[in-house]
Amino acid sequence: MVHISFSEIIVILLVALLVIKPEQLPQVARMLGRWVGRAKGLITNVKNEVGAELGKYSFQEEKREK
């Protein structure tokens, strides 16, 4: 898990203000929000699929033991 402290967030925001024009910050923030949302959705989807496959595998193992 990535842990970012408050001071690191401030540094990132200051660099963003220097690199990106203030007029473009809302557009960039929206775009980053979409990317983060898609990444979270993808991770959740993968977790669900892996969990389902592991559930099938453990269920099959229980059948074989009986």
Backbone as a printed PyTorch tensor [residue, N CA C, xyz], in Angstrom:
tensor([[[  0.8430,  -1.1760,   0.0000],
         [  0.0000,   0.0000,   0.0000],
         [  0.8860,   1.2360,   0.0000]],

        [[  0.5410,   2.1990,  -0.7910],
         [  1.3160,   3.4220,  -0.8870],
         [  0.8000,   4.4150,   0.1500]],

        [[  1.7120,   4.9250,   0.9620],
         [  1.3540,   5.9110,   1.9770],
         [  2.0000,   7.2320,   1.6120]],

        [[  1.1860,   8.2590,   1.4680],
         [  1.6760,   9.5900,   1.1290],
         [  1.3280,  10.5130,   2.2810]],

        [[  2.3440,  11.2020,   2.8060],
         [  2.1040,  12.1080,   3.9260],
         [  1.5500,  13.4400,   3.4110]],

        [[  1.0690,  14.2410,   4.3490],
         [  0.4840,  15.5330,   3.9990],
         [  1.5290,  16.4430,   3.3530]],

        [[  2.7530,  16.4240,   3.8670],
         [  3.8020,  17.2790,   3.3030],
         [  4.1290,  16.8730,   1.8630]],

        [[  4.0800,  15.5870,   1.5620],
         [  4.3340,  15.1260,   0.1890],
         [  3.2230,  15.5870,  -0.7470]],

        [[  1.9980,  15.5910,  -0.2680],
         [  0.8780,  16.0770,  -1.0780],
         [  1.0560,  17.5560,  -1.3860]],

        [[  1.4880,  18.3350,  -0.3990],
         [  1.7200,  19.7690,  -0.5990],
         [  2.8030,  19.9840,  -1.6590]],

        [[  3.8920,  19.2210,  -1.5870],
         [  4.9690,  19.3440,  -2.5730],
         [  4.4610,  19.0040,  -3.9620]],

        [[  3.6690,  17.9540,  -4.0710],
         [  3.1100,  17.5570,  -5.3760],
         [  2.2240,  18.6660,  -5.9220]],

        [[  1.3890,  19.2510,  -5.0710],
         [  0.5090,  20.3440,  -5.5170],
         [  1.3050,  21.5650,  -5.9520]],

        [[  2.3640,  21.8970,  -5.2340],
         [  3.1920,  23.0500,  -5.6190],
         [  3.8830,  22.8160,  -6.9600]],

        [[  4.3860,  21.6180,  -7.1660],
         [  5.0150,  21.2920,  -8.4570],
         [  3.9670,  21.3380,  -9.5640]],

        [[  2.7710,  20.8410,  -9.2920],
         [  1.7030,  20.8820, -10.2950],
         [  1.3630,  22.3190, -10.6480]],

        [[  1.3460,  23.2070,  -9.6650],
         [  1.0620,  24.6160,  -9.9520],
         [  2.1480,  25.2440, -10.8120]],

        [[  3.3820,  24.8200, -10.6290],
         [  4.4780,  25.3660, -11.4260],
         [  4.4840,  24.8080, -12.8470]],

        [[  4.1430,  23.5380, -12.9860],
         [  4.2170,  22.8790, -14.2870],
         [  2.9540,  23.1040, -15.1070]],

        [[  1.8090,  23.0180, -14.4520],
         [  0.5270,  23.1380, -15.1410],
         [ -0.0270,  24.5300, -14.8880]],

        [[ -0.5640,  25.1280, -15.9100],
         [ -1.1680,  26.4520, -15.7520],
         [ -2.3790,  26.3540, -14.8270]],

        [[ -2.5960,  27.3600, -13.9850],
         [ -3.7410,  27.3140, -13.0610],
         [ -5.0860,  27.1320, -13.7730]],

        [[ -5.2100,  27.6100, -14.9910],
         [ -6.4610,  27.4600, -15.7270],
         [ -6.7310,  26.0030, -16.1000]],

        [[ -5.6720,  25.2230, -16.2330],
         [ -5.8130,  23.8320, -16.6520],
         [ -5.9430,  22.8630, -15.4760]],

        [[ -5.7350,  23.3250, -14.2490],
         [ -5.7800,  22.4260, -13.0910],
         [ -7.1160,  21.6990, -12.9320]],

        [[ -8.2690,  22.3440, -13.1010],
         [ -9.5230,  21.5850, -12.9660],
         [ -9.6460,  20.4440, -13.9830]],

        [[ -9.2120,  20.6860, -15.2050],
         [ -9.2670,  19.6350, -16.2250],
         [ -8.3350,  18.4850, -15.8670]],

        [[ -7.1440,  18.8260, -15.3990],
         [ -6.1710,  17.7980, -15.0270],
         [ -6.6820,  17.0070, -13.8240]],

        [[ -7.2830,  17.6920, -12.8550],
         [ -7.8210,  17.0140, -11.6740],
         [ -8.9430,  16.0580, -12.0700]],

        [[ -9.8050,  16.4790, -12.9840],
         [-10.8830,  15.6090, -13.4600],
         [-10.3270,  14.3700, -14.1500]],

        [[ -9.3120,  14.5870, -14.9840],
         [ -8.7070,  13.4830, -15.7100],
         [ -8.0470,  12.4960, -14.7400]],

        [[ -7.3290,  13.0070, -13.7520],
         [ -6.7010,  12.1320, -12.7630],
         [ -7.7490,  11.3750, -11.9560]],

        [[ -8.8370,  12.0500, -11.6350],
         [ -9.9240,  11.3940, -10.9160],
         [-10.5170,  10.2430, -11.7030]],

        [[-10.6770,  10.4440, -12.9940],
         [-11.1980,   9.3640, -13.8550],
         [-10.2280,   8.1810, -13.8850]],

        [[ -8.9330,   8.4880, -14.0280],
         [ -7.9270,   7.4220, -14.0660],
         [ -7.9040,   6.6390, -12.7590]],

        [[ -7.9660,   7.3530, -11.6400],
         [ -7.9650,   6.6810, -10.3450],
         [ -9.2250,   5.8270, -10.2000]],

        [[-10.3670,   6.3480, -10.6360],
         [-11.6040,   5.5840, -10.5770],
         [-11.5430,   4.3290, -11.4210]],

        [[-10.9990,   4.4490, -12.6160],
         [-10.8710,   3.2710, -13.4820],
         [ -9.9140,   2.2530, -12.8770]],

        [[ -8.8060,   2.7320, -12.2960],
         [ -7.8400,   1.8240, -11.6800],
         [ -8.4700,   1.0940, -10.4990]],

        [[ -9.2330,   1.8140,  -9.6670],
         [ -9.8970,   1.1810,  -8.5320],
         [-10.9080,   0.1400,  -9.0120]],

        [[-11.6500,   0.4800, -10.0600],
         [-12.6160,  -0.4730, -10.6110],
         [-11.9270,  -1.7130, -11.1450]],

        [[-10.8180,  -1.5310, -11.8280],
         [-10.0650,  -2.6610, -12.3710],
         [ -9.5380,  -3.5400, -11.2460]],

        [[ -8.9900,  -2.9280, -10.2070],
         [ -8.4650,  -3.6940,  -9.0850],
         [ -9.5780,  -4.4640,  -8.3890]],

        [[-10.7240,  -3.8250,  -8.1980],
         [-11.8620,  -4.5010,  -7.5700],
         [-12.3300,  -5.6760,  -8.4150]],

        [[-12.3830,  -5.4750,  -9.7180],
         [-12.7960,  -6.5410, -10.6270],
         [-11.8440,  -7.7260, -10.5530]],

        [[-10.5500,  -7.4550, -10.5560],
         [ -9.5590,  -8.5300, -10.4850],
         [ -9.6740,  -9.2660,  -9.1540]],

        [[ -9.8350,  -8.5230,  -8.0510],
         [ -9.9860,  -9.1560,  -6.7390],
         [-11.2080, -10.0760,  -6.7120]],

        [[-12.3120,  -9.6020,  -7.2700],
         [-13.5340, -10.4160,  -7.2910],
         [-13.3450, -11.6780,  -8.1160]],

        [[-12.7020, -11.5520,  -9.2690],
         [-12.4820, -12.7200, -10.1210],
         [-11.5490, -13.7190,  -9.4560]],

        [[-10.4790, -13.2340,  -8.8360],
         [ -9.5450, -14.1330,  -8.1570],
         [-10.2460, -14.8120,  -6.9830]],

        [[-11.0370, -14.0540,  -6.2370],
         [-11.7760, -14.6400,  -5.1160],
         [-12.7510, -15.7030,  -5.5730]],

        [[-13.4230, -15.4530,  -6.6920],
         [-14.3700, -16.4360,  -7.2140],
         [-13.6400, -17.7070,  -7.6490]],

        [[-12.5080, -17.5540,  -8.3010],
         [-11.7460, -18.7230,  -8.7420],
         [-11.2170, -19.5100,  -7.5490]],

        [[-10.7350, -18.8020,  -6.5320],
         [-10.2470, -19.4990,  -5.3460],
         [-11.3860, -20.2060,  -4.6310]],

        [[-12.5610, -19.5860,  -4.6380],
         [-13.7260, -20.2310,  -4.0290],
         [-14.1020, -21.5020,  -4.7540]],

        [[-14.0480, -21.4910,  -6.0670],
         [-14.3490, -22.6940,  -6.8540],
         [-13.3230, -23.7850,  -6.5560]],

        [[-12.0600, -23.3830,  -6.4800],
         [-10.9940, -24.3480,  -6.2430],
         [-11.1340, -24.9800,  -4.8660]],

        [[-11.4020, -24.1700,  -3.8410],
         [-11.5290, -24.7350,  -2.4970],
         [-12.7770, -25.6060,  -2.3940]],

        [[-13.8410, -25.2470,  -3.1000],
         [-15.0590, -26.0630,  -3.0890],
         [-14.7840, -27.4230,  -3.7360]],

        [[-14.0210, -27.4340,  -4.8240],
         [-13.6810, -28.6980,  -5.4760],
         [-12.7980, -29.5580,  -4.5890]],

        [[-11.8780, -28.9380,  -3.8340],
         [-11.0180, -29.6760,  -2.9340],
         [-11.8360, -30.3070,  -1.8060]],

        [[-12.8470, -29.5970,  -1.3040],
         [-13.6890, -30.1380,  -0.2510],
         [-14.4690, -31.3470,  -0.7490]],

        [[-14.9360, -31.2950,  -2.0070],
         [-15.6690, -32.4250,  -2.5860],
         [-14.7810, -33.6650,  -2.6770]],

        [[-13.5350, -33.4710,  -3.0760],
         [-12.6200, -34.5930,  -3.2450],
         [-12.2840, -35.2340,  -1.9080]],

        [[-12.2070, -34.4540,  -0.8470],
         [-11.8470, -35.0060,   0.4630],
         [-12.9660, -35.8520,   1.0430]],

        [[-14.2060, -35.6090,   0.6800],
         [-15.3440, -36.3510,   1.2470],
         [-15.5560, -37.6300,   0.5450]]])
